[in-house]
Amino acid sequence: MHVLLVEDDPRLHDLLGRVLSDESHQVSRAKTLAEARALARQQRHDILVLDRMLPDGDGLALCEELRSAGDLIPILMLTARGEVVDRVEGLRGGADDYLVKPFEIEELLARLDALARRARLTAVQTVGELTLDRITREVHVRGEKIDLTARELSLLACLAASADRTVSRADLLLKVWGLAFDPGSGVLEVHVSRLRDKLGQHAGLVETVRGAGYRLKT
């Protein structure tokens, strides 16, 4: 796996980096939110190990940004803040798992393996002649590869999860953009239009249900 490690404590940063490398993982390292954001933009990672208390802010902000952008990377959040309210906040902010410091290295590795297995099992969606892999971020329709942005992929995945059923505008805005209200900017319509453009001759797969939402047709 290619792991993005975000941890500002020098000793833990070096220890985790060495351990992950010894486990044959490729590791990208960051000690600040700014460095982590830059690395996340530069390349795709298979899993994110994210500290909460960083010099330039709360790691939860990066977690929320990734989810808002439609990035489905598995996230293991590390923190010294172990109260129930903190764990709930982290999980609701988009983390997949939450590990409180201090922790045993064996437990961290086991949790990473579990997240990786879960991601692989749920990564591929097949709906009719459409196949969507959320790890490789590849979409194929009748064998033809369709290149999508992370947000377009998240939108298509949301529709695919309810294939042949109408997904309301409110549900799409909440699940894809994290918006509990309609901003009235036409952001959903713009992305649906772009998605159809990229689907080309297969654009008819995404149907508009007037006054209700959208539906992926199989």
Secondary structure as GFF3:
##gff-version 3
##sequence-region A 1 218
A	DSSP	beta_strand	2	6	.	.	.	ID=ss1
A	DSSP	alpha_helix	10	22	.	.	.	ID=ss2
A	DSSP	beta_strand	26	30	.	.	.	ID=ss3
A	DSSP	alpha_helix	33	42	.	.	.	ID=ss4
A	DSSP	beta_strand	47	51	.	.	.	ID=ss5
A	DSSP	beta_strand	53	54	.	.	.	ID=ss6
A	DSSP	beta_strand	57	58	.	.	.	ID=ss7
A	DSSP	alpha_helix	59	68	.	.	.	ID=ss8
A	DSSP	beta_strand	75	79	.	.	.	ID=ss9
A	DSSP	alpha_helix	84	92	.	.	.	ID=ss10
A	DSSP	beta_strand	97	100	.	.	.	ID=ss11
A	DSSP	alpha_helix	105	123	.	.	.	ID=ss12
A	DSSP	beta_strand	124	127	.	.	.	ID=ss13
A	DSSP	beta_strand	130	133	.	.	.	ID=ss14
A	DSSP	beta_strand	138	141	.	.	.	ID=ss15
A	DSSP	beta_strand	144	146	.	.	.	ID=ss16
A	DSSP	alpha_helix	150	160	.	.	.	ID=ss17
A	DSSP	beta_strand	167	168	.	.	.	ID=ss18
A	DSSP	alpha_helix	169	177	.	.	.	ID=ss19
A	DSSP	alpha_helix	187	199	.	.	.	ID=ss20
A	DSSP	three_ten_helix	200	205	.	.	.	ID=ss21
A	DSSP	beta_strand	206	209	.	.	.	ID=ss22
A	DSSP	beta_strand	213	216	.	.	.	ID=ss23
###
